[in-house]
Amino acid sequence: QIFQPLHTLRAAEKELLPGFHQFEWQPALKNVSTSCNVGIINGLSGWTSSLDDSPADTITRRFRYDVALVGALKDLEEDIMEGLRDTGMEDSACTLGFRVMIKECCDGMGDVSEKHGGGPAVPEKAVRFSFTVMSVSIQAEDEQEEVTIFTEPKPNSELSCKPLCLMFVDESDHETLTAVLGPIVAERNAMKESRLILSMGGMPRSFRFHFRGTGYDEKMVREMEGLEASGSTYICTLCDSSRAEAAQNMVLHSITRSHDENLERYEIWRTNPFSESVDELRDRVKGVSAKPFLETQPTLDALHCDIGNATEFYKIFQDEIGEVYKNPNPSREERRSWRAALDKQLRKKMKLKPVMRMNGNYARRLMTMEATEVVCELVPSEERREVLRELMRLYLQMKPVWRATCPAKECPDQLCRYSFNSQRFADLLSATFKYRYNGKITNYLHKTLAHVPEIIERDGSIGAWASEGNESANKLFRRFRKMN
């Protein structure tokens, strides 16, 4: 009985084999084969091979999106069934109306060269696209309310972050990137229109998927949504504000951009219906000058927000050590000496080694009251020291709100005070640091001050939707790549 050839096993037994789940889509997915037992496929399958610089069959590997989603759901089968029982829903009555929230992440990684490999020539950069099942909810036929039966407890762990596609592509190479992600986008669009029928707890149940691309850093969002690069005067991926406006009015902005609007604006940019000059046209489309390719959810990337703001504070610290507010255009040498003094102080008192590019760990250590006190020892005037302390205090009040997985539970007080704190923070910047924020402000600082409450009101969290899971899985990828 036991050792039968695979093809004679019954469906029930095949379910127990690794990596093979029976499922179907109603209606069937457009342009996607209906076979369920598809493993890792060549990411370029379906493209004709004309990529000459590196052998096409080594560029990318991926899972078919629907197969990967089914695998992820089956991994959660016990949790989902338990959730159904806990909510007191009659297990057998719930076969329809499941809704699955998917967070998508995509991030480029520099330098993944083999240490001394003899493999084919591939670009030394890689891009990873992955997804996380954030929650599963159900709306029973007779109920108005949706009930959440599963929520990912650690949405930023590399364990909940399932890889979908690995590519040896430079994330700045827009053409190749879009060519490789094209099939994924097509599959995702097909799945939005259809329902998945999959056996859960021994009964076929129907799932609908909602995709939210929130795990992208600003560079990737701009690339996918057809916006100009991050040095542009249009500094925000959420609203139409220009850099000067954002520096003038730091707090009061609302989210206006969306994928559909970007598509409309691209059409205007392409056709120029009012025969305007380039400058007028650019102002009309607010910096959308390429075709939006992948739908992202306008949000704020918590990790890079941290890093961006720490970089900004690091510069403020230097300026304060050199009293730039008295002497508005110092020489390069002076600036260099302040930086050296700051690094030396931080290394001596905080054991913080200077870094080439700001990273998450450095940012976390720098953005503390302790570090601020250490820096204040180098700041000559007492009132400037007080302002620096106040800035950091406000920042530390604001930070948990966009880092927490569930701010309403974890830091309700800071959440309530956020708008007040950000207003106070902005007032300090525009009063005391006029020399830095006269007509300019960094992208992430603008988002931190202007958009956080609105995003939280809409999504309930910023931290949970960030790209950290993907970032920490990059580390693993690097390691496996070096081993093989």
C-alpha positions as CSV (number, residue, x, y, z in Angstrom):
1,Q,0.0,0.0,0.0
2,I,2.7,2.5,1.0
3,F,5.1,2.6,-1.9
4,Q,2.8,3.4,-4.8
5,P,4.0,5.4,-7.8
6,L,3.1,9.1,-7.4
7,H,0.5,9.1,-10.2
8,T,-1.6,6.5,-8.5
9,L,-1.9,8.2,-5.2
10,R,-5.3,9.7,-4.3
11,A,-5.8,13.4,-4.2
12,A,-5.9,13.3,-0.4
13,E,-2.5,11.7,-0.3
14,K,-1.0,14.1,-2.8
15,E,-2.1,16.9,-0.5
16,L,0.4,15.6,2.0
17,L,3.3,15.7,-0.4
18,P,5.6,18.6,0.0
19,G,5.0,21.6,-2.3
20,F,2.0,20.2,-4.0
21,H,-1.5,21.6,-3.4
22,Q,-4.5,21.3,-5.5
23,F,-6.3,24.6,-6.2
24,E,-8.3,26.3,-8.8
25,W,-9.2,29.9,-9.8
26,Q,-12.7,31.0,-10.7
27,P,-12.7,32.4,-13.3
28,A,-9.4,30.9,-14.5
29,L,-6.5,33.3,-14.5
30,K,-5.9,35.0,-17.9
31,N,-2.6,33.9,-19.6
32,V,-1.6,31.7,-16.6
33,S,-1.5,27.9,-17.0
34,T,-3.9,26.1,-14.7
35,S,-1.4,23.4,-13.6
36,C,-0.8,23.5,-9.8
37,N,2.4,21.6,-9.5
38,V,4.7,24.2,-10.7
39,G,8.0,24.7,-8.7
40,I,10.7,27.3,-9.2
41,I,10.5,28.6,-12.8
42,N,12.8,30.7,-14.9
43,G,11.7,34.3,-14.3
44,L,12.1,35.0,-18.0
45,S,9.8,32.2,-19.1
46,G,7.6,33.5,-21.8
47,W,10.1,36.2,-22.9
48,T,12.0,35.6,-26.1
49,S,15.7,35.5,-25.5
50,S,17.4,38.6,-26.8
51,L,19.2,39.8,-23.7
52,D,22.8,39.7,-24.9
53,D,24.9,41.1,-22.0
54,S,24.4,38.2,-19.7
55,P,23.1,34.7,-20.3
56,A,19.3,34.9,-20.0
57,D,18.8,31.7,-18.1
58,T,20.8,32.9,-15.2
59,I,19.2,36.3,-14.6
60,T,16.1,35.4,-12.6
61,R,14.3,32.6,-10.8
62,R,10.8,32.9,-9.4
63,F,7.7,31.1,-8.2
64,R,4.5,31.5,-10.0
65,Y,2.6,34.1,-7.9
66,D,-0.5,32.0,-7.4
67,V,1.4,28.9,-6.5
68,A,3.5,30.8,-3.9
69,L,0.3,32.3,-2.4
70,V,-1.3,28.9,-2.1
71,G,1.9,27.6,-0.5
72,A,1.8,30.5,2.0
73,L,-1.8,29.9,2.8
74,K,-1.4,26.2,3.3
75,D,1.5,27.0,5.7
76,L,-1.0,29.0,7.7
77,E,-3.7,26.4,7.5
78,E,-3.6,25.5,11.3
79,D,-3.7,29.2,12.3
80,I,-6.6,30.0,10.0
81,M,-8.6,27.0,11.2
82,E,-7.9,27.9,14.8
83,G,-8.9,31.5,14.1
84,L,-12.2,30.2,12.7
85,R,-12.9,28.1,15.8
86,D,-11.9,31.0,18.2
87,T,-14.4,33.4,16.6
88,G,-17.1,30.7,17.2
89,M,-17.8,30.5,13.5
90,E,-19.2,27.1,12.5
91,D,-16.2,25.7,10.7
92,S,-18.3,24.0,7.9
93,A,-20.5,27.0,7.3
94,C,-17.5,29.2,6.4
95,T,-16.5,28.3,2.9
96,L,-17.0,31.7,1.2
97,G,-15.9,35.2,1.7
98,F,-12.3,34.9,2.9
99,R,-10.2,37.9,2.3
100,V,-6.4,37.8,2.3
101,M,-4.2,40.9,2.7
102,I,-0.8,40.7,1.1
103,K,2.1,43.0,1.7
104,E,4.5,43.2,-1.2
105,C,8.1,44.2,-0.8
106,C,10.8,44.7,-3.3
107,D,14.3,45.9,-2.7
108,G,17.6,46.2,-4.6
109,M,20.9,45.0,-3.1
110,G,24.3,46.2,-4.1
111,D,27.4,44.0,-4.4
112,V,26.3,40.3,-4.3
113,S,29.4,39.3,-6.2
114,E,30.7,35.7,-5.7
115,K,33.9,35.7,-3.7
116,H,35.7,33.7,-6.4
117,G,33.0,32.0,-8.4
118,G,33.4,30.6,-11.8
119,G,29.8,31.1,-12.7
120,P,28.3,32.9,-15.7
121,A,28.7,36.7,-15.9
122,V,25.8,38.3,-14.1
123,P,25.4,41.8,-12.9
124,E,26.8,42.2,-9.4
125,K,23.5,43.6,-8.1
126,A,20.3,41.8,-7.2
127,V,16.7,42.6,-6.6
128,R,14.4,40.6,-4.4
129,F,10.6,40.6,-4.6
130,S,8.7,39.0,-1.7
131,F,5.3,39.0,-0.1
132,T,3.9,38.6,3.4
133,V,0.4,37.3,4.3
134,M,-0.6,40.1,6.7
135,S,-4.1,39.0,7.6
136,V,-7.0,36.7,6.7
137,S,-10.5,37.8,7.4
138,I,-13.9,36.5,6.6
139,Q,-17.3,38.0,6.0
140,A,-20.0,35.4,6.6
141,E,-23.0,35.6,4.3
142,D,-25.5,36.8,6.9
143,E,-23.0,39.1,8.7
144,Q,-22.3,42.7,8.0
145,E,-19.1,42.7,10.0
146,E,-15.8,41.4,8.7
147,V,-14.0,39.2,11.3
148,T,-10.3,38.9,11.2
149,I,-9.3,35.3,11.9
150,F,-5.5,35.6,11.4
151,T,-3.1,38.5,11.8
152,E,0.6,38.0,11.2
153,P,2.2,38.6,14.7
154,K,5.6,39.5,13.3
155,P,5.0,41.2,10.0
156,N,8.6,42.4,9.8
157,S,10.4,39.1,10.4
158,E,12.3,37.5,7.6
159,L,10.3,34.3,8.6
160,S,7.0,35.7,7.4
161,C,8.5,37.3,4.3
162,K,8.2,34.8,1.5
163,P,10.5,35.3,-1.5
164,L,8.7,35.3,-4.8
165,C,11.4,36.4,-7.3
166,L,15.2,36.7,-7.2
167,M,16.8,38.7,-10.0
168,F,20.3,39.6,-10.9
169,V,19.4,43.0,-12.1
170,D,20.4,46.5,-11.1
171,E,17.4,48.2,-9.5
172,S,18.3,51.4,-11.4
173,D,18.1,49.6,-14.8
174,H,14.4,50.3,-15.3
175,E,14.1,48.5,-18.6
176,T,15.4,45.1,-17.4
177,L,13.6,45.4,-14.0
178,T,10.2,46.1,-15.6
179,A,10.8,43.3,-18.1
180,V,11.5,40.8,-15.3
181,L,8.7,42.0,-13.0
182,G,6.2,42.2,-15.9
183,P,4.9,38.6,-15.6
184,I,4.5,39.1,-11.8
185,V,2.4,42.2,-12.4
186,A,0.3,40.5,-15.0
187,E,-0.3,37.5,-12.6
188,R,-1.2,39.8,-9.8
189,N,-3.6,41.8,-12.0
190,A,-5.3,38.5,-13.1
191,M,-5.6,37.4,-9.4
192,K,-7.4,40.6,-8.4
193,E,-10.3,39.7,-10.7
194,S,-10.6,36.1,-9.6
195,R,-11.3,33.8,-6.5
196,L,-9.0,31.1,-5.3
197,I,-10.7,27.8,-4.4
198,L,-8.4,25.9,-2.1
199,S,-9.0,23.1,0.4
200,M,-8.5,24.3,4.0
201,G,-9.2,22.0,7.0
202,G,-10.5,19.4,4.5
203,M,-13.1,21.6,2.8
204,P,-12.8,23.7,-0.3
205,R,-13.0,27.4,0.6
206,S,-12.9,30.6,-1.5
207,F,-10.3,33.3,-1.1
208,R,-10.0,36.8,-2.5
209,F,-6.6,38.6,-2.5
210,H,-5.8,42.2,-1.8
211,F,-2.3,43.3,-2.7
212,R,-0.6,46.3,-1.1
213,G,2.8,47.2,-2.3
214,T,4.1,49.0,0.8
215,G,7.5,47.5,1.2
216,Y,9.4,49.7,-1.2
217,D,11.9,52.4,-0.4
218,E,11.4,55.8,-1.9
219,K,13.7,55.1,-4.8
220,M,11.8,52.0,-5.9
221,V,8.4,53.7,-5.4
222,R,9.5,56.5,-7.7
223,E,10.7,54.1,-10.3
224,M,7.6,52.0,-10.2
225,E,5.2,54.9,-10.2
226,G,6.8,56.9,-12.9
227,L,7.9,59.8,-10.7
228,E,11.1,61.8,-11.1
229,A,14.1,60.7,-9.0
230,S,14.2,61.7,-5.3
231,G,16.2,64.8,-5.9
232,S,13.3,66.3,-7.7
233,T,11.5,69.5,-6.7
234,Y,8.4,67.3,-6.2
235,I,9.7,65.8,-3.0
236,C,6.8,63.6,-2.0
237,T,5.5,60.3,-3.2
238,L,2.2,60.9,-1.3
239,C,1.3,64.5,-2.2
240,D,2.0,67.1,-4.9
241,S,4.0,69.5,-2.7
242,S,7.2,71.0,-4.0
243,R,10.3,71.3,-1.9
244,A,9.8,75.0,-1.3
245,E,6.1,74.6,-0.3
246,A,7.0,71.7,2.0
247,A,9.7,73.8,3.8
248,Q,7.2,76.7,4.1
249,N,4.3,74.7,5.4
250,M,5.8,71.7,7.1
251,V,2.7,70.0,8.6
252,L,-0.5,70.6,6.7
253,H,-0.6,68.3,3.7
254,S,-2.9,65.5,2.7
255,I,-2.2,62.4,0.6
256,T,-3.3,63.0,-3.0
257,R,-1.2,60.7,-5.2
258,S,-2.4,57.3,-6.3
259,H,-1.5,54.8,-9.0
260,D,-4.5,55.7,-11.2
261,E,-3.8,59.4,-11.0
262,N,-0.2,58.8,-11.9
263,L,-1.4,56.9,-14.9
264,E,-3.7,59.7,-16.0
265,R,-0.9,62.2,-15.4
266,Y,1.5,60.2,-17.5
267,E,-1.0,60.3,-20.4
268,I,-1.2,64.1,-20.1
269,W,2.7,64.2,-20.0
270,R,2.8,61.9,-23.1
271,T,0.1,63.7,-25.2
272,N,0.5,67.3,-23.9
273,P,-3.2,68.1,-24.7
274,F,-2.9,71.8,-23.9
275,S,0.4,72.3,-25.9
276,E,2.2,73.7,-23.0
277,S,5.9,74.3,-22.6
278,V,7.9,71.7,-20.8
279,D,7.9,73.6,-17.5
280,E,4.2,74.2,-17.5
281,L,3.5,70.6,-18.5
282,R,5.8,69.3,-15.7
283,D,4.0,71.5,-13.2
284,R,0.7,70.2,-14.4
285,V,1.7,66.5,-14.0
286,K,3.7,67.2,-10.8
287,G,6.7,65.3,-11.9
288,V,5.1,62.2,-13.3
289,S,7.2,61.7,-16.4
290,A,7.3,57.9,-17.0
291,K,4.7,55.3,-17.2
292,P,3.7,53.9,-13.8
293,F,4.4,50.2,-14.0
294,L,3.5,48.6,-10.7
295,E,0.8,49.7,-8.3
296,T,2.2,50.7,-4.9
297,Q,0.3,51.9,-1.9
298,P,1.3,55.4,-1.0
299,T,2.8,55.0,2.5
300,L,5.9,55.9,4.3
301,D,8.8,53.4,4.6
302,A,9.5,53.3,8.4
303,L,13.0,52.0,8.2
304,H,14.3,54.5,5.6
305,C,12.4,57.2,7.4
306,D,14.5,56.5,10.5
307,I,17.7,56.5,8.4
308,G,16.8,59.7,6.5
309,N,15.9,61.6,9.7
310,A,19.0,60.4,11.5
311,T,21.1,61.7,8.6
312,E,19.4,65.0,8.9
313,F,20.0,65.2,12.7
314,Y,23.7,64.2,12.1
315,K,24.0,67.3,9.8
316,I,22.2,69.5,12.3
317,F,24.6,68.4,15.0
318,Q,27.5,69.4,12.8
319,D,26.0,72.7,12.0
320,E,25.4,73.4,15.7
321,I,28.9,72.5,16.7
322,G,30.1,75.1,14.1
323,E,27.4,77.6,15.0
324,V,26.3,78.0,11.4
325,Y,23.4,80.2,12.4
326,K,26.0,83.0,13.1
327,N,28.1,82.3,10.1
328,P,25.9,81.2,7.2
329,N,28.6,80.0,4.6
330,P,31.5,78.2,6.2
331,S,34.3,76.8,4.1
332,R,34.7,73.1,3.3
333,E,37.6,72.8,5.8
334,E,35.5,74.2,8.7
335,R,32.7,71.8,7.9
336,R,35.2,68.9,7.8
337,S,36.6,69.8,11.2
338,W,33.1,69.9,12.8
339,R,32.3,66.5,11.3
340,A,35.6,65.1,12.7
341,A,34.9,66.6,16.1
342,L,31.4,65.1,16.1
343,D,32.6,61.6,15.0
344,K,35.4,61.7,17.6
345,Q,33.0,62.6,20.4
346,L,30.4,60.0,19.4
347,R,33.1,57.4,19.2
348,K,34.7,58.3,22.5
349,K,31.5,58.6,24.5
350,M,29.0,56.4,22.7
351,K,31.4,53.9,21.1
352,L,29.8,54.8,17.7
353,K,32.1,54.2,14.8
354,P,31.7,56.6,11.9
355,V,29.9,55.0,9.0
356,M,30.2,55.7,5.3
357,R,26.4,55.6,4.7
358,M,23.9,55.9,7.5
359,N,22.5,52.5,8.4
360,G,19.6,51.4,10.6
361,N,21.8,50.5,13.6
362,Y,23.7,53.7,13.6
363,A,20.5,55.7,13.3
364,R,19.0,53.9,16.3
365,R,22.0,54.7,18.5
366,L,22.3,58.3,17.3
367,M,18.6,59.2,17.8
368,T,18.7,58.9,21.6
369,M,18.7,61.5,24.4
370,E,22.1,60.1,25.5
371,A,23.7,60.8,22.1
372,T,22.1,64.3,22.2
373,E,23.7,65.0,25.6
374,V,27.0,63.9,24.2
375,V,26.7,66.2,21.2
376,C,25.6,69.1,23.5
377,E,29.0,69.0,25.2
378,L,30.4,70.4,21.9
379,V,27.7,73.0,21.4
380,P,28.9,76.4,22.7
381,S,25.7,78.2,23.5
382,E,23.3,76.9,26.3
383,E,20.1,78.0,24.5
384,R,21.1,76.1,21.3
385,R,21.7,73.1,23.5
386,E,18.2,73.4,25.0
387,V,16.7,73.5,21.5
388,L,18.6,70.4,20.4
389,R,17.4,68.5,23.4
390,E,13.8,69.7,22.8
391,L,14.0,68.6,19.1
392,M,15.2,65.1,20.1
393,R,12.6,64.8,22.8
394,L,9.9,65.6,20.3
395,Y,11.4,63.2,17.8
396,L,11.5,60.4,20.3
397,Q,7.8,61.1,21.1
398,M,7.0,60.9,17.4
399,K,9.1,57.9,16.4
400,P,7.2,55.0,18.1
401,V,4.1,56.1,16.1
402,W,5.5,55.1,12.8
403,R,7.7,52.3,14.0
404,A,5.1,50.4,16.1
405,T,3.3,47.4,14.5
406,C,0.1,48.5,16.2
407,P,0.4,52.1,17.4
408,A,-3.1,52.3,18.9
409,K,-2.2,49.5,21.3
410,E,1.5,50.1,21.8
411,C,1.7,53.9,22.1
412,P,-1.7,55.4,22.2
413,D,-0.6,58.6,24.0
414,Q,2.1,59.4,21.4
415,L,-0.4,58.7,18.7
416,C,-2.8,61.2,20.1
417,R,-0.1,63.8,20.5
418,Y,1.5,63.2,17.1
419,S,0.0,66.2,15.3
420,F,0.7,68.5,18.2
421,N,4.3,67.2,18.5
422,S,5.0,67.5,14.7
423,Q,3.6,71.0,14.7
424,R,5.9,72.0,17.6
425,F,8.8,70.2,15.8
426,A,8.1,72.1,12.6
427,D,7.9,75.4,14.5
428,L,11.3,74.8,16.1
429,L,12.9,74.0,12.7
430,S,11.5,77.0,11.0
431,A,12.4,79.3,13.9
432,T,15.7,78.1,15.2
433,F,17.1,76.4,12.2
434,K,15.9,78.8,9.5
435,Y,19.4,78.6,8.0
436,R,18.8,74.9,7.1
437,Y,15.1,74.9,6.2
438,N,14.9,78.0,4.1
439,G,13.1,76.7,1.0
440,K,14.5,73.2,1.4
441,I,13.6,70.1,3.4
442,T,14.4,66.4,3.0
443,N,11.8,64.0,1.6
444,Y,11.5,61.8,4.6
445,L,11.4,64.7,7.1
446,H,8.5,66.2,5.1
447,K,6.7,62.8,5.3
448,T,7.4,62.4,9.0
449,L,5.9,65.7,9.8
450,A,3.1,65.9,7.3
451,H,1.7,62.5,6.5
452,V,2.0,60.1,9.4
453,P,-1.4,60.6,11.2
454,E,-3.3,60.3,7.9
455,I,-1.6,57.0,6.9
456,I,-2.2,55.6,10.4
457,E,-5.8,56.6,10.2
458,R,-6.1,54.8,6.9
459,D,-4.0,51.7,7.5
460,G,-3.8,51.4,11.3
461,S,-0.1,51.1,11.1
462,I,3.0,52.2,9.3
463,G,5.6,50.0,10.9
464,A,3.8,46.7,10.1
465,W,3.8,47.6,6.4
466,A,7.4,48.6,6.2
467,S,10.1,46.8,4.2
468,E,12.2,45.4,7.1
469,G,11.2,41.8,6.6
470,N,12.5,42.0,3.1
471,E,15.6,43.9,4.2
472,S,16.6,41.3,6.8
473,A,16.0,38.5,4.4
474,N,18.4,40.2,2.0
475,K,21.1,39.4,4.6
476,L,20.2,35.7,4.4
477,F,20.2,35.9,0.6
478,R,23.7,37.3,0.7
479,R,24.8,34.6,2.9
480,F,23.4,31.7,0.8
481,R,24.9,33.4,-2.3
482,K,28.3,33.5,-0.8
483,M,28.1,29.8,0.4
484,N,27.2,28.5,-3.1
